[in-house]
Amino acid sequence: MMKKIAAQLTCVALLLISAFPYAVQAQQKTEYTNLSDALFAGGKLGGKRGPASVNWINGGQKYSYLAGEEVRSMEPATLKDELLFTKKGLTFPGTKKTFDYESFQFSHDFKNLVFKSDFRPIYRKSGIANYYVYNLQTKQLKAAAKDARTAELSPDGKKVGIERKGNMFVYDFATGKEKQLTNDATGENVIFNGHYDWVYEEEFGQPQAWNWSPDNKYIAYWQFDERKVPNFEMTNFEGHHSETVNFHVPLVGDENAKVKIGVADVTTGKKVWFKPDETGDFYIPRIYWTSTPNVLAVMTLNREQNHMKLYFFNVKTGEHHVVLEEENTSWVAIFDFYTDVNDMVYFPKDSKEFFWVSDRSGYYHIYRYSYDGKLINQVTKGDWDLIKVTGIDPKTQSIYYLSAESSGMAQEFYTIKFDGTDKKKLSTIDGFHTINMSPDTKYYIDRYSNIKTPAHVGLYDNSGKELKLLEDNAAVSAFIKTHAYSAPELFKVKTSDGVILDAYMIKPFDFDSSKKYPVVFTVYGGPESHSIYNQFSANSWQQWLAQNGYIVVDVNNRGISNYGSKFLKIGYKQLGKYESRDFAETAIYLNSLPYVDKGNMAIMGTSYGGYATLYTLLTYPGVFKAGMANSAVTDWRLYDNIYTERYMGLAKENAAGYDKSSTIPLAKNLQDHLLYIHSMSDDNVHPANTMQMLTAFAEAGKDVDLRIYPKGAHGAAYDLASYVLIQTLNFQYLEKYLKGKNDLVNINAKK
């Protein structure tokens, strides 16, 4: 499901400071003049992210990055920085139009750049674009592919694979010619190759449905047959006769596209189709080329997503066998959208071993396997979750990874040997680290922050030695010295059934412990997501609320990642139950604090956060005085099948669970004020969710404040003006119902 529209605040404990010095400090600092000023300050708080669009090149000896109109390279060993490319003065081939692009990739020999330009989005990640090749020696720019959905260089850099209109092609640099590899596509929403349908792209997290073989000989690709998948229509009601957008989205219980994997020989064009042993309805979420020539690993998942098989297929003969099989009482994870984990299985180059990340012990850890499918050993162990593998070096038998070993709010960097020995923590500063490691694992870029420290970016060698500080965001530190800023403070809540939850609060800028303040919960809460990290807070919406006298709260509720599988999977087949309980019990705890205005609380969220807001208001009426729900699921039968059935099981087997997780039968329980926001053009959470909920409210005699934005996508906002408007409405709703202000500024008044 879609991650939050605005980044959720993350944090660790901050020592409480007395109210009086803090009030004096706040009075001496610049505050936001209005909501727009606050929202636009988000960039100043977020700061710079270090080198942009990093590509490791020459096997990891250098990395390239974007710097304005230039592509530059950095050599970690020498710290030599040089210009590789500038678009200054460059035009599109055969035109006088200034050249521009969205992204690029290097050829393996470092002689060519392939640019993606004129990108036209389709779904969340995919879109149509034109591709161009730039020769770094001759400085010549040539067209390589027009109107392609995806294009990628072959590993040797001599060819470009292309998917266009559901067929696969290959462009040869040497001949300057394009060759068609498949010709069996019959159209979008029918039969097509090389790109995913809506639900695969959305819920398995990838835009490109094909892969080059390491030896440049083959392209392996998915084929989809969507003819039996139900159609979805939406319109934004523009024009005299509104245009309707049509595409196929399988909801809970619907038939899926028929999917199979093919491999095409790029020289001969010969194709081989793979047939795993599964029957009935199943998924193929991932494929991987192994280190054995002509062998492709194909992963399958049953419809319930709790039984995974990993096959090895011979691309010449189609012969296959299972090398790994895993079952779970809930679901088997093959990636994690929220923690940026694309894979749970890794096939290091030049090795006949692979690694699988599993929670079979109750926590996610790495398991080492031989190519014959035998478990060699468990690599990482302990009562903590591994988050992401960032590098594997068979030569030194080393794995590099991020984990939550020190805390569920941490993401820190470690290395360990294949056999589980010699574990070392490489990140020396506590907090939230993201790692971009070179393919040879000799170097990495670490972007990190913590509650007290804005984002820093450094270049390191694999021993953890800093080679160069790339960004310290001194401007952010300077900004919060001169502008009012309220850092999060951590607290813990013990639930009625004995579970300890991490939570945070952001107090008003001029906090006075002798006063009482209203509270706003900003929540998401969906399965496998995460809300609070030991990370610098750059959420300017929450800072605006703090400036205006609100305490802002969020909770690492049950159902999120990094606290072990028991904590993560407690909501299996019963979404809403524990999230709402944790939010409500946190609110009840806050009511006991002397500086909280008892009972004067609101809860708000978007997407899953919108669902959690509705479910909490309707399950625990009266705990919150108001709620603001944006783009909310109301009945999980109305959401796509891959996401929903992963966490709720099949509807025919869990009918009672689906009934209890729906907000629609609970409409009669509404006691509190509700601002309800949605778009008619939301392809993720379909408008049917809101329309059916509104009918239920009407039949129960309940009133809500409804806002519909026809052109908006998921999250309702579709441009800057609509985003500011929605946030203004949210703020005025809080002012009216938590502060009793009825003389609010007229939004429509001439400015």
Backbone hydrogen bonds, N-H to C=O, Kabsch-Sander energy under -0.5 kcal/mol:
donor,donor_aa,acceptor,acceptor_aa,energy
22,Y,18,S,-1.3
23,A,19,A,-2.4
24,V,20,F,-2.1
25,Q,21,P,-2.4
26,A,22,Y,-2.7
27,Q,23,A,-2.0
28,Q,24,V,-1.1
28,Q,25,Q,-0.6
29,K,26,A,-1.4
30,T,482,T,-2.7
38,A,34,N,-1.9
39,L,35,L,-2.9
40,F,36,S,-2.5
41,A,37,D,-0.7
41,A,38,A,-0.8
42,G,39,L,-1.4
43,G,40,F,-0.8
45,L,41,A,-1.9
46,G,42,G,-2.7
47,G,43,G,-2.2
52,A,66,L,-0.9
55,N,64,S,-1.7
57,I,62,K,-2.7
60,G,57,I,-1.8
61,Q,57,I,-0.6
61,Q,58,N,-1.1
62,K,57,I,-1.8
63,Y,74,M,-2.1
64,S,55,N,-3.0
65,Y,72,R,-2.3
66,L,52,A,-2.6
67,A,70,E,-2.8
70,E,67,A,-1.8
71,V,85,F,-3.1
72,R,65,Y,-2.8
72,R,70,E,-0.6
73,S,82,E,-2.6
74,M,63,Y,-2.8
75,E,80,K,-2.0
78,T,75,E,-0.9
79,L,75,E,-3.1
80,K,75,E,-0.8
82,E,73,S,-2.1
84,L,71,V,-2.8
85,F,71,V,-2.0
87,K,69,E,-1.7
90,L,87,K,-2.2
92,F,97,K,-2.4
95,T,92,F,-2.2
99,F,90,L,-2.9
102,E,116,K,-3.5
103,S,116,K,-1.2
105,Q,114,V,-1.7
107,S,112,N,-2.3
110,F,107,S,-1.7
113,L,134,Y,-2.4
114,V,105,Q,-3.0
115,F,113,L,-0.6
115,F,132,Y,-3.1
116,K,103,S,-2.8
117,S,115,F,-0.5
117,S,130,N,-3.2
120,R,128,I,-3.0
122,I,126,S,-2.8
128,I,120,R,-2.5
129,A,148,A,-2.6
130,N,117,S,-2.9
131,Y,145,A,-3.5
132,Y,115,F,-2.1
133,V,142,K,-3.3
134,Y,113,L,-3.1
135,N,133,V,-0.5
135,N,140,Q,-2.4
136,L,111,K,-2.6
136,L,134,Y,-0.6
139,K,135,N,-2.3
142,K,133,V,-2.9
144,A,131,Y,-3.0
145,A,131,Y,-1.8
148,A,129,A,-2.6
149,R,163,E,-2.7
150,T,163,E,-1.1
152,E,161,G,-2.1
154,S,159,K,-2.9
157,G,154,S,-2.1
160,V,171,Y,-2.5
161,G,152,E,-3.1
162,I,169,F,-2.7
163,E,150,T,-2.4
164,R,167,N,-2.5
167,N,164,R,-1.6
169,F,162,I,-3.0
170,V,179,K,-2.4
171,Y,160,V,-3.1
172,D,177,K,-2.6
173,F,158,K,-2.3
173,F,171,Y,-0.6
176,G,172,D,-2.2
177,K,172,D,-0.7
179,K,170,V,-3.2
181,L,168,M,-3.0
182,T,168,M,-1.5
186,T,191,I,-2.2
187,G,191,I,-1.2
190,V,187,G,-1.7
192,F,224,F,-2.1
193,N,166,G,-2.2
194,G,222,W,-2.4
201,E,197,D,-2.2
202,E,198,W,-2.5
203,E,199,V,-2.6
204,F,200,Y,-2.4
205,G,201,E,-0.7
209,A,194,G,-1.4
209,A,207,P,-0.6
211,N,220,A,-2.6
213,S,218,Y,-2.2
216,N,213,S,-2.0
219,I,264,A,-2.0
220,A,211,N,-2.6
221,Y,262,G,-3.0
222,W,209,A,-2.1
223,Q,260,K,-2.6
224,F,192,F,-2.9
225,D,258,K,-1.9
226,E,190,V,-3.6
229,V,226,E,-2.0
232,F,247,F,-3.3
234,M,245,V,-1.7
242,S,240,H,-0.5
245,V,234,M,-3.2
247,F,232,F,-2.0
249,V,230,P,-1.4
251,L,249,V,-0.6
252,V,639,Y,-1.4
254,D,251,L,-2.5
258,K,225,D,-2.3
259,V,257,A,-0.5
260,K,223,Q,-1.8
261,I,274,F,-0.6
262,G,221,Y,-2.8
263,V,272,V,-2.2
264,A,219,I,-2.7
265,D,270,K,-2.8
266,V,217,K,-2.4
266,V,264,A,-0.6
269,G,265,D,-2.5
272,V,263,V,-2.1
274,F,261,I,-2.7
282,F,280,G,-0.6
283,Y,301,L,-3.4
286,R,299,M,-0.6
288,Y,297,A,-2.6
290,T,295,V,-2.0
295,V,292,T,-1.6
296,L,294,N,-0.5
296,L,313,F,-2.5
297,A,288,Y,-3.9
298,V,311,Y,-2.1
299,M,286,R,-2.6
300,T,309,K,-2.8
301,L,283,Y,-2.2
302,N,307,H,-1.5
303,R,281,D,-1.0
305,Q,302,N,-1.6
308,M,326,E,-3.2
309,K,300,T,-2.1
310,L,324,L,-3.0
311,Y,298,V,-3.1
311,Y,309,K,-0.6
312,F,321,H,-2.5
313,F,296,L,-3.0
313,F,311,Y,-0.5
314,N,319,E,-2.7
315,V,294,N,-2.8
315,V,313,F,-0.6
318,G,314,N,-3.0
321,H,312,F,-1.3
323,V,310,L,-3.1
324,L,310,L,-1.3
326,E,308,M,-2.6
328,N,306,N,-2.2
332,V,305,Q,-2.7
333,A,331,W,-0.6
336,D,341,V,-3.2
340,D,337,F,-0.8
341,V,336,D,-2.5
342,N,340,D,-0.7
344,M,334,I,-0.6
346,Y,355,F,-2.5
351,S,348,P,-0.9
354,F,369,Y,-2.3
355,F,346,Y,-2.3
356,W,367,Y,-2.6
357,V,344,M,-3.0
358,S,356,W,-0.6
358,S,365,H,-2.3
361,S,363,Y,-0.7
362,G,359,D,-2.2
365,H,358,S,-2.6
367,Y,356,W,-2.5
368,R,377,N,-3.0
369,Y,354,F,-3.0
370,S,374,K,-2.3
371,Y,352,K,-1.6
373,G,370,S,-2.1
376,I,368,R,-3.1
377,N,368,R,-1.1
379,V,366,I,-2.6
379,V,377,N,-0.5
380,T,366,I,-0.9
384,W,382,G,-1.6
386,L,364,Y,-2.6
387,I,402,L,-2.7
388,K,402,L,-1.7
390,T,388,K,-0.5
390,T,400,Y,-2.6
391,G,400,Y,-1.5
393,D,398,S,-3.0
397,Q,393,D,-0.9
398,S,393,D,-2.0
399,I,416,I,-3.0
400,Y,391,G,-3.1
401,Y,414,Y,-2.5
402,L,388,K,-3.0
403,S,412,E,-2.2
404,A,385,D,-2.6
410,A,407,S,-1.7
411,Q,431,G,-1.9
412,E,403,S,-2.3
414,Y,401,Y,-2.9
415,T,424,K,-2.5
416,I,399,I,-2.1
417,K,421,T,-2.7
418,F,397,Q,-2.1
420,G,417,K,-2.2
424,K,415,T,-2.8
426,L,413,F,-2.1
426,L,424,K,-0.7
427,S,413,F,-1.6
428,T,426,L,-0.6
430,D,428,T,-0.6
432,F,449,S,-2.6
432,F,534,N,-0.7
433,H,411,Q,-2.7
433,H,431,G,-0.6
434,T,447,R,-2.3
436,N,445,I,-2.4
437,M,435,I,-0.5
438,S,443,Y,-2.8
440,D,59,G,-0.5
441,T,438,S,-2.2
444,Y,460,Y,-2.2
445,I,436,N,-2.5
446,D,444,Y,-0.5
446,D,458,G,-2.5
447,R,434,T,-2.5
447,R,445,I,-0.5
448,Y,446,D,-0.6
448,Y,456,H,-2.7
449,S,432,F,-1.3
450,N,453,T,-1.7
453,T,450,N,-0.9
456,H,448,Y,-3.3
457,V,471,E,-2.8
458,G,446,D,-2.3
459,L,468,K,-3.0
460,Y,444,Y,-2.9
461,D,465,K,-2.1
462,N,442,K,-1.7
464,G,461,D,-2.3
467,L,459,L,-3.6
468,K,459,L,-1.6
470,L,457,V,-2.2
470,L,468,K,-0.7
471,E,457,V,-2.0
476,V,473,N,-0.7
477,S,473,N,-1.7
478,A,474,A,-2.4
479,F,475,A,-2.2
480,I,476,V,-2.3
481,K,477,S,-0.7
482,T,478,A,-1.2
482,T,479,F,-0.6
483,H,479,F,-1.9
484,A,30,T,-3.0
487,A,485,Y,-0.6
489,E,505,M,-2.7
491,F,503,A,-2.7
493,V,501,L,-2.1
495,T,493,V,-0.6
495,T,499,V,-2.9
498,G,495,T,-2.1
501,L,493,V,-3.2
501,L,499,V,-0.5
503,A,491,F,-2.3
504,Y,554,D,-2.2
505,M,489,E,-2.3
506,I,552,V,-2.4
507,K,505,M,-0.6
509,F,546,A,-1.1
511,F,508,P,-1.6
515,K,512,D,-2.5
517,Y,595,Y,-2.2
519,V,600,N,-1.9
520,V,551,I,-2.9
521,F,602,A,-2.9
522,T,520,V,-0.5
522,T,553,V,-2.3
523,V,521,F,-0.6
523,V,604,M,-2.8
528,E,559,G,-2.0
529,S,526,G,-1.8
533,Y,531,S,-0.5
534,N,409,M,-3.1
535,Q,533,Y,-2.0
538,A,536,F,-0.5
540,S,538,A,-1.1
543,Q,539,N,-1.5
544,W,540,S,-2.1
545,L,541,W,-1.9
546,A,542,Q,-2.1
547,Q,543,Q,-2.4
548,N,544,W,-1.4
549,G,546,A,-1.5
550,Y,545,L,-2.2
551,I,518,P,-2.6
552,V,506,I,-2.3
552,V,550,Y,-0.6
553,V,520,V,-2.7
554,D,504,Y,-1.5
556,N,502,D,-3.0
557,N,555,V,-1.7
559,G,567,F,-1.3
560,I,557,N,-1.3
561,S,529,S,-2.6
565,S,362,G,-2.9
568,L,564,G,-2.3
569,K,565,S,-3.2
572,Y,569,K,-1.7
573,K,647,Y,-3.4
574,Q,571,G,-2.4
577,K,574,Q,-1.4
580,S,576,G,-1.9
581,R,577,K,-1.4
582,D,578,Y,-2.5
583,F,579,E,-2.2
584,A,580,S,-2.8
585,E,581,R,-2.9
586,T,582,D,-1.7
587,A,583,F,-2.1
588,I,584,A,-2.3
589,Y,585,E,-2.2
590,L,586,T,-2.4
591,N,587,A,-1.8
592,S,589,Y,-1.8
593,L,590,L,-2.0
596,V,593,L,-1.5
597,D,517,Y,-2.9
598,K,596,V,-1.2
600,N,597,D,-2.4
601,M,599,G,-1.3
602,A,519,V,-2.2
603,I,626,A,-1.6
604,M,521,F,-2.4
605,G,628,M,-1.9
607,S,630,N,-2.1
608,Y,2,M,-0.5
609,G,606,T,-2.1
610,G,607,S,-0.5
611,Y,607,S,-2.0
612,A,608,Y,-3.0
613,T,609,G,-1.9
614,L,610,G,-2.3
615,Y,611,Y,-3.0
616,T,612,A,-2.1
617,L,613,T,-2.4
618,L,614,L,-2.3
619,T,615,Y,-1.7
620,Y,616,T,-2.5
622,G,624,F,-0.5
623,V,620,Y,-1.7
625,K,601,M,-2.7
626,A,601,M,-1.3
627,G,673,H,-2.1
628,M,603,I,-2.0
629,A,675,L,-2.4
630,N,605,G,-2.2
630,N,628,M,-0.5
631,S,677,I,-2.5
638,L,635,D,-2.6
639,Y,636,W,-1.2
641,N,250,P,-2.4
644,T,640,D,-1.8
645,E,641,N,-2.5
646,R,642,I,-1.3
647,Y,643,Y,-1.2
647,Y,644,T,-0.5
648,M,644,T,-2.7
649,G,645,E,-1.4
653,E,650,L,-1.1
654,N,650,L,-1.3
658,Y,654,N,-2.3
659,D,655,A,-2.2
660,K,656,A,-2.4
661,S,657,G,-1.7
662,S,658,Y,-0.7
662,S,659,D,-0.8
663,T,634,T,-2.9
664,I,634,T,-0.9
666,L,663,T,-1.0
667,A,664,I,-1.6
669,N,666,L,-2.5
670,L,667,A,-1.8
673,H,625,K,-2.2
675,L,627,G,-2.7
676,Y,674,L,-0.6
676,Y,705,D,-3.5
677,I,629,A,-2.8
677,I,675,L,-0.5
678,H,707,R,-1.9
681,S,712,G,-0.8
682,D,679,S,-0.7
683,D,681,S,-0.9
686,H,684,N,-0.8
689,N,686,H,-2.2
691,M,687,P,-2.6
692,Q,688,A,-2.5
693,M,689,N,-1.5
694,L,690,T,-2.7
695,T,691,M,-1.9
696,A,692,Q,-1.9
697,F,693,M,-2.5
698,A,694,L,-2.7
699,E,695,T,-2.6
700,A,696,A,-1.2
701,G,698,A,-1.4
702,K,697,F,-3.2
705,D,674,L,-3.0
706,L,704,V,-0.8
707,R,676,Y,-2.7
709,Y,678,H,-2.3
712,G,709,Y,-1.1
713,A,717,A,-0.7
716,A,713,A,-2.2
717,A,715,G,-1.6
723,Y,719,D,-2.1
724,V,720,L,-2.5
725,L,721,A,-2.2
726,I,722,S,-2.4
727,Q,723,Y,-2.2
728,T,724,V,-2.2
729,L,725,L,-2.4
730,N,726,I,-2.4
731,F,727,Q,-2.4
732,Q,728,T,-2.8
733,Y,729,L,-2.2
734,L,730,N,-1.8
735,E,731,F,-2.6
736,K,732,Q,-2.4
737,Y,733,Y,-2.4
738,L,734,L,-2.6
739,K,734,L,-0.8
739,K,735,E,-0.7
740,G,736,K,-0.6
741,K,735,E,-2.2
742,N,740,G,-0.6
747,I,745,V,-0.7
749,A,746,N,-1.5
